[in-house]
Amino acid sequence: MPNSIFSRRDFALCLGATALPLPAASEPAAWNGPAQVHKVYLANPKPTWPRPDLDFQQEIAGIDRRLADLEAKHPGVVRFKGGSLLMSDGDVAAWMASTAGADAILVMDLTTSTGPQFEALSKLDKPLLLFQRPLTSWAFMNFSEFIRQGKRADMINSSDYSDLVPHLYMLRAMHHVANSKILVVRPGSGNAAAYQPWTDRFGTRVELPAYQEFKDAYEQVSMRLAGEAAEEFKKNALRIIEPKAKDILDSTRFYLATLEVLRRRKANALTIDCLGASGAATCRPIRVSRSRN
């Protein structure tokens, strides 16, 4: 295809919405997986409340069943791991090493008098979620202090395990953001350091590919494949008001090129300074993809 320059109007005409879904990844993508949530149980070895004869293992088994049921009812949202029982603050240091890779910690207290364990937990630099069943203990006082101090912590006081569900989706979103990679395409060499605070805080990585990479990928897209995808797009459209057939074909070709760049760089998001490229010889039509899936 000739190395033509697109006018701003030509460029704008190629912007559109498509029903084409993103192709399935050939390998699991970390950003698209469930949140990894480690369970931990806290108890005093000589309980008085809620009752002195509390069977810890029986209590934990009952909670584990309820959590496994939640995980099954919300596939792909959360994966519960761990399940250690910490009976003193001395148990916490060894347990912390097992939480590497966890997106968050789900804390469940079984008895009162677990202050030392909570104090040790406060040193863990991971989001903490307390699920406290009513009248189990007064652990909400520990967590309210965590929240007051600005720690990444929240708590639920409920006997209904379904009250955990909104928080599980929040944790899934956190996992998604922390494992995402965004391609920022704009004129010039860019300043990767400007995005480092975002990476430090949320984990999201940013790369700055050049327009030329997309142009090269565009030239390599098969016209036959682009034509078939363009026809599928037109078939699913309710109406086509302004774009000509060539606009849609060029746009679809660039869409497929963009997917290839995302695949190669193992990225899952893209933002392009369209106007910054509209007068450049490296610019090709863009189509905004909105998948229904």
MOLINPE-V115636 format. One record per pair of residues at least 24 apart in sequence whose C-alpha atoms are under 8 Angstrom apart, sorted by the first residue. I is the first residue (numbers start at 1). J is the second residue. D is the distance in Angstrom with one decimal. If there is no record, write none. Layout:
i = <I;I>
j = <J;J>
d = <D;D>
//
This chain:
i = <1;3;3;4;5;5;5;5;5;6;6;6;6;6;6;6;7;7;8;8;8;10;11;11;11;11;13;13;13;14;14;14;14;14;14;14;14;15;15;15;15;15;16;16;16;17;17;17;17;18;18;18;18;18;18;19;19;19;19;19;19;20;20;20;20;20;20;21;21;21;21;22;22;30;30;30;31;31;31;31;31;31;31;32;33;33;33;33;34;34;34;34;34;34;35;35;35;35;35;35;35;35;35;35;35;35;35;36;36;36;36;36;36;36;36;36;37;37;37;37;37;37;37;37;37;38;38;38;38;38;38;38;38;38;39;39;39;39;39;39;39;39;39;40;40;40;40;40;40;40;40;40;41;41;41;41;41;41;41;41;42;42;42;42;42;42;42;42;42;42;43;43;43;43;43;43;43;43;43;43;44;44;44;44;44;44;45;47;47;48;48;49;49;49;49;50;50;50;50;50;56;59;66;67;70;70;70;77;77;77;78;78;78;78;86;87;87;88;88;88;89;89;89;89;89;92;92;92;93;96;102;103;103;103;103;104;104;104;105;106;106;107;108;109;109;109;110;110;111;111;112;112;112;112;114;115;118;122;126;127;127;127;128;128;128;129;129;129;129;130;130;130;131;131;131;131;131;132;132;132;132;133;133;133;134;134;174;177;177;177;178;178;178;179;179;179;180;180;180;180;180;181;181;181;181;181;181;181;182;182;182;182;182;182;182;183;183;183;183;183;183;183;183;184;184;184;184;184;185;185;185;185;185;185;185;186;186;186;186;186;186;186;187;187;187;187;211;211;211;212;213;214;214;214;214;215;215;215;217;217;217;217;218;218;218;218;218;218;220;221;221;221;223;226;226;226;227;247;250;250;251;251;251;251;252;252;254;254;254;254;255;255;255;255>
j = <219;281;282;281;279;280;281;282;283;278;279;280;281;283;284;285;278;279;275;278;279;285;278;284;285;286;242;243;247;243;247;248;250;251;285;286;287;251;285;286;287;288;287;288;289;287;288;289;290;233;287;288;289;290;291;233;236;289;290;291;292;229;232;233;289;290;291;290;291;292;293;259;291;176;179;180;175;176;177;178;179;180;268;176;76;77;175;176;76;77;78;79;172;175;77;78;79;102;103;104;168;171;172;173;174;175;176;78;79;80;81;101;102;103;104;175;78;79;80;81;102;103;104;105;106;80;81;82;83;99;102;104;105;106;80;81;82;83;84;105;106;107;108;82;83;84;85;86;105;106;107;108;83;84;85;86;107;108;109;110;85;86;87;107;108;109;110;111;114;117;85;86;87;88;109;110;111;112;113;114;87;88;111;112;113;114;87;111;112;111;112;111;112;136;137;111;112;135;136;137;110;110;161;161;161;162;165;168;169;172;168;169;171;172;117;114;117;114;116;117;116;117;118;119;120;117;120;121;120;124;126;127;171;174;175;128;129;171;129;130;131;131;132;136;137;139;136;137;136;137;136;137;138;139;139;142;142;146;152;151;152;153;152;153;154;153;154;155;156;154;155;156;155;156;157;158;164;156;157;158;159;157;158;159;158;159;202;202;203;204;202;203;204;203;204;205;204;205;267;268;269;205;206;207;266;267;268;269;206;207;267;268;269;270;271;207;208;209;262;267;269;270;271;208;209;270;271;272;209;210;211;270;271;272;273;210;211;272;273;274;276;277;211;273;276;277;277;282;283;282;261;254;257;258;261;282;283;284;257;258;260;261;253;254;256;257;258;284;257;253;256;257;253;252;253;256;252;285;284;285;284;285;286;287;286;287;284;285;286;287;286;287;288;289>
d = <7.4;6.8;7.9;6.5;6.6;6.5;5.0;7.8;7.2;6.5;6.6;7.8;7.7;7.2;7.2;7.9;6.5;6.5;7.5;5.5;7.1;8.0;6.4;7.6;5.6;7.3;7.5;5.9;6.9;6.9;5.5;6.5;7.5;5.4;5.5;5.9;6.1;7.3;7.4;5.8;4.7;6.1;5.4;5.6;7.7;6.8;5.5;5.7;6.0;6.2;7.7;7.1;5.4;5.8;7.1;6.5;7.0;7.4;6.4;5.6;6.4;7.8;7.9;6.7;7.4;7.7;6.2;7.7;4.8;6.9;6.5;7.8;6.8;7.9;6.1;8.0;6.7;4.6;7.1;7.4;4.5;5.3;8.0;6.2;6.3;7.5;7.8;7.5;4.8;4.5;4.6;6.0;5.9;7.3;6.2;4.6;6.0;8.0;6.1;8.0;7.9;5.9;4.7;8.0;7.7;5.4;8.0;6.2;5.2;6.3;7.1;7.5;5.1;5.2;6.9;7.8;6.9;6.1;5.0;6.0;5.8;5.9;5.1;5.6;6.5;5.8;4.7;5.2;6.9;6.7;6.2;6.5;4.9;6.0;6.6;6.1;5.4;4.7;7.1;6.0;4.8;6.2;7.7;6.9;4.9;5.1;6.2;7.4;7.2;6.3;5.2;6.3;6.6;6.1;4.7;6.1;6.1;4.9;5.6;6.8;5.8;5.0;6.2;7.6;6.3;4.6;5.9;7.3;6.5;7.1;7.2;6.5;5.2;7.8;6.2;5.2;5.1;7.1;7.6;6.0;5.5;7.1;6.2;6.8;6.1;5.9;5.8;6.2;7.1;7.6;7.4;5.7;5.8;7.2;7.2;6.1;7.5;7.1;5.7;7.2;7.6;7.9;7.2;7.7;7.9;7.4;7.8;6.8;6.3;5.6;6.5;7.9;7.8;6.5;7.2;7.9;7.7;7.5;6.6;5.8;5.2;4.4;7.9;7.8;6.0;6.9;6.5;7.3;8.0;7.4;8.0;7.2;7.3;7.6;6.3;5.8;7.4;7.3;6.1;5.9;7.1;6.2;6.1;7.1;7.1;7.1;6.2;7.4;5.9;5.7;7.1;4.7;6.6;7.6;7.9;7.6;6.8;7.2;7.1;7.7;4.8;5.6;6.3;4.6;6.5;5.7;5.0;5.4;7.7;6.4;4.5;6.1;6.0;5.0;6.1;7.4;7.8;6.1;4.8;6.4;7.9;5.7;5.1;5.0;6.0;6.4;8.0;6.7;6.9;5.8;5.5;4.2;5.0;6.5;6.0;7.8;5.2;6.4;6.8;6.3;7.6;4.6;5.6;7.4;7.4;4.7;5.9;6.5;4.9;6.4;6.0;6.4;4.6;5.5;7.5;5.0;5.8;6.7;7.9;6.9;6.2;4.7;6.3;5.1;6.9;6.1;5.2;6.1;5.9;6.3;6.6;7.7;6.2;4.7;6.2;7.3;7.4;6.1;5.0;8.0;6.6;7.5;7.7;7.6;6.2;7.0;7.8;6.2;6.9;5.7;7.7;7.9;6.5;6.5;7.0;5.7;6.7;6.7;5.0;7.5;7.2;7.1;6.4;5.5;7.7;4.9;7.8;7.7;7.8;6.5;7.1;6.3;7.6;6.0;5.1;7.3;8.0;7.8;7.7;6.0;7.9;5.0;5.2;5.1;7.8;6.6;6.7;6.1;5.8;7.0;6.4;5.7;7.7;7.5>
//
